[in-house]
Amino acid sequence: METVSTNKAFGGVQGVHTHASAETGTEMTFSVFVPEHEAGAKLPVLWFLSGLTCTHANVTEKGEFRRACAELGVILVAPDTSPRGDEVPDDEAYDFGKGAGFYVDATEAPWKANFRMRSYLEIELPAVIAEHFPADMARQGITGHSMGGHGALTMALRDPSRFRSVSAFAPIVSPLNCPWGEKALTGYIGADRAAWREYDACALIEDGARLPDLLVDQGTADGFLEGQLK
């Protein structure tokens, strides 16, 4: 892991870091805010998954979470939304390819070589966080916005024991039934809709997945509410 930058904030440190990912085959960038803490302390971790077109930088630069994280003693991790690089396949549209990984492990060419965001976030990046930061991996929460809300809900529903808290802001809750999801899942996973169900929060719940509690916050004036967010 390499550190790109660090800045002081509310007594803690906001860092941006990179590492070579075996899952995506690319260099991946992520940000971590570590609040002030006693030496040797282990802190709970909150994952924030961003939406379409975003990188780690959107919430890091625009979302003022640091005051609350400092007060509560919570580490916040903001990963990227897709692999990046000149050799990574892309699409001209904003809702597919780079910036639109949909937190899946692709099985279709040419995407399957790099677009492995599910395994990256479920296995690889948590190991990096545990190794390099004072993180208590027994106390994790997850949240996200839009496509990131989809990622947060589906990751938690597939592994309810991992997260102590689960929430989403304006999430894509049923990719099987909206244009964004149908395009992404067809392109990344293929035409077999049965294989899509593990990437659809509503389908996972229909199939028996349960969480003790989850919070979804949705504005009724959202222009994407009826057509895409469901």
N, C-alpha and C positions, 0 to 999 in steps of 0.2 A: 504494500500500500504506500502511496505517496501523498503528501499533503500539498494541495495547490495554494491554499490561503487559510489564514485564521484571523478572526477579529474578536475583540472583547465585546461582550454584551450582557448587561445585567449581572455582572460578576462572573459570568461563564464565558465559554469560548464557542464561537460559531466557526466551524471548519468546513472546507470543501476538499474532498479527497478523490483520488483515482486508484484503480487497481486493474490488473489484467484478469479478466473473467474467463474461466475455463468453460462456463456454460454458454456464453454468447460469442466467445472467440474474439472479443474486442476489449478495448479499454473502456471501463465503465466509471462514470462520475457520480458521486453522491455527496450529500451534505449531512453533517451531524452537529447538533447543538448539545454541548455538555454543560450543565449548570455547575455553579460553584458547589463543592462538596468536600467532605472530610476525606483525608487520605485513607485509602483502602476501602472506602464505601462503594457499594454496588447500587446503581440507580435503575429504576424502571425505565422501559423503552417504549416510546410511541412511534409507530411507523405512519408516515403520511404518503399516500399514493396519489400522484397528480393525474390530471385529465389530458384529453387530446391536445396535441401540439406542444405540451409542456416538457420541460426538463426539471432537474432538481432545483433550478434557480427560481422558478416561479414562486413557490411557497417560501423559499429561503429569503427572497428579496422583497416580497409583497405581503406575506402573511405574518403579522406580528405575534407570533406564538412565544417568543423568547421570555417575555415578562412572566407569563403564566408558568412556563417550564421552569424558570428560575425559582419562582415562589413555591412550586410543588416538588421540585427536585426530580424532574423528568427529562431524560434524553430524548430528543426528537431526531429521527432519521428520515431523510427525504431522498429516495433513489430516483434515477431517471425513469422515463416511461418506455424506453426501447433501447436496443443497441445502436451505436453510432459508428461512423467511419466510412471512408471512401469505398471500401469493398463490401459494405453492407447493402443489400438490395433495398430499393425504395419505390415509392409510388408518387405520382404527381399530386394526388389528392391529399388533403390534410388529415383524413380519417382512416388512413391505411399506410403501413410502412413506418418510417422513422417518425418518432413522436406519437405513434399509435400502436404500441405493442399489445394492448389489451390484456396484458398479464397472463398470457397463455404460453404453452410450449407448442410451437408450430410443428406440424408434421408434413406440410406440403412444400415442395421446391418452389422457388429458391429460398424460402423463408426459414426452413427448418434448421439451416446451418447456424443462424445467429439469433433468431427470435425465440429465445427460451427464457422469457421473463418469469414464468411460473417457478421453474427450478432455481433460477437466480435468486428470487426473493424468498422462496421457501427453504432453500438449502445453503446456497453459496454466500450471499451477502450476510445473513445472520451469523455465519461462522466468522466472517471478517469483523463484524461488530463485536462479537464476543471476545475475539482475540485482542483487538486494539483499543477498546473503550471500556470504561468502568460500568458495564451493562449487566444488569441482573436479568438473564434470559428466562427466568421463571416468572418474571413480571413484565409481560409485553401487552401492548394494546395496538390497535390498528384503526386507521381512519383514511378517508380519501374523498376526492371530489370527482363527480361525473364518471369518466372511464376509471378513475382511481377509486371511486366509490364501488364500482363493479368489482374491481380487484380486491378491495378490502373485504367486501361481503363474501365473495366466493372463496377467498383464502381462508377466512374464518369458518365458514360453513363446512369446508372440506376437512378442517382440523380444529374442532371446537376447543380442544384442550390447550392450544398454544396461546390464546389471547385472553386476557382478563377483561378487556373492553373492546367493543366493536361499534363503529359508527360510520356514517357516510352522509355527505352533503350533495344533494341533487345527483344521486347515482343512476347509472344505467342498470336497472334491476333485472331486465329480461332481454338480453341480447338475441335470444331466439326469435323475438317478436318485434324487432325494430331495425330500420335500415342500417344503422351503424354496426350493430351486432351481426346481422346477416352477412354484410360485406366482409367484415373482419374474420368471422369464424369460417366462412366459406373459403376465404383466401388462405388463412393460416392452417385450418384443420381439415378442410375438404367438405364434401357435400353430405356426409353422413350426419344428420341432425342429432342422432342419438349420442354421438361423440361430443356434441356441443354442451350437453346438459351439465357437465361438471364445471362449465364456465358461465352458468346462468343462476343467479341467486334464487329466483322464483322456482326454477326447476329443481334445484338442490333441496329446497324446502318441501316441494311436492314429493320428492323422492325420500324424504324422511330426515334430512339434516336438521339439527336443532341447535340453537344457542340459548343460554339462560336469559340474555337480554341483548337487544341491539337497538341502536338509535338511527333513524333516517330523518334528516331535516331537508324539506323540499319547499321551495317557494312556488306559490300557485301562479305567479306571473311569469314564470320561466317559459321562454319561447320554445324550448325543446321538450316541455313536459309531456304533451300528448303524443307527439310523433316519435320521440326517441327514448325518453326516460321511463315512460310507462308507470 
